[in-house]
Amino acid sequence: MSAEPLEIHLEEQDLGRSLRDDVRTGLTAEEKWLPPKWFYDARGSELFEEITRLPEYYPTRAERAVLAERAATIAELTGAKTLIELGSGSSEKTRLLLDAFTRRGGLGTFVPLDVSVSALRQSTAEIAVDYPGLRVRGIVGDFTRHLDRLPTGGRRLVLFLGGTIGNLLPAERAGFLAAMRAALEPGDWLLIGTDLVKDPAVVVPAYDDAAGVTAEFNRNVLRVVNRELGADFDPEGFAHVALWDPRREWIEMRLRARRPMRVRVLDLAVAFAEGEELRTEVSAKFRPEGIAAELGAARFAAHDFWTDPDGLFGVTLARAG
């Protein structure tokens, strides 16, 4: 069975408008920032795939270990007819779940949602070939804006893997989980991956690897802004910084100006003092009781919580109440 034509709720002009808005807002803030979604052009996606294979970067391996062990249990507990994945990318880890559901029987539809048309077109085509009995319906959209476009009916399981929820600030997480609950019916399921609080000596190298791949990934956001908006950032003029915030229990990735600079972008002239930092990502780490509380506030009941053998990464199965 071939994949269905992509359902597109996010056009190129939407992405362009969103980028312009984020750049204008973030670069004129008192403490400058850009959101992490702009890392991911084709080159950024390649760099991130490379990061997931680095020895320092434990989250991907740890989450995969959980899914490999628990996929059959998840299929049995949920009995889902429709599997929906948010921010799906290549859907590589999802195949562990697709395999388990295929063995169990009963899964009819897979719905990956992602902002990238090219990534989604490739992954849906490959999955349709590898799982010929499955209806594959890709949605081009933003999980912070288009949850109301998810297919309805049947027993649904939504996947939000990779610890991506940690990139949202607390108020954004609350808003996302509330919107997610509003998009689901009572009894539907949510499977969410969260990186766990641990020794900063383990966390920080995952965001500041010895080979410098994460540094290139971080600077890629400047290359995206240069290409898309005609800006004149000098990416090599910025040093990659990864800092652990013990109070908020999150990692911040930043770009630190190596010298004074004035950058032209849109109709702005943005000054950077030497040593001034531009925040590009927050990656929150969680405690099990905190995950359950945030889910509960959004009217989800945590049903099961699993970790890898080393307790590095958590996967929570929750049900809409």
Secondary structure, DSSP 8 states (H G I E B T S, - for coil): ------EE---HHHHHHHHHHHHHHHHTSSS-B--GGGG-SHHHHHHHHHHHTSTT--HHHHHHHHHHHHHHHHHHHH--SEEEEET-TT-TTHHHHHHHHHHH----EEEEEES-HHHHHHHHHHHHHHSTTSEE--EE--TTT-GGGS--SS-EEEEE-TTGGGGS-HHHHHHHHHHHHHHS-TT-EEEEEEEB---HHHHHHHTS-TT-HHHHHHHHHHHHHHHHH-----GGGEEEEEEEETTTTEEEEEEEESS-EEEEETTEEEEE-TT-EEEEEEEE-B-HHHHHHHHHHTTEEEEEEEE-TTS-EEEEEEEE-
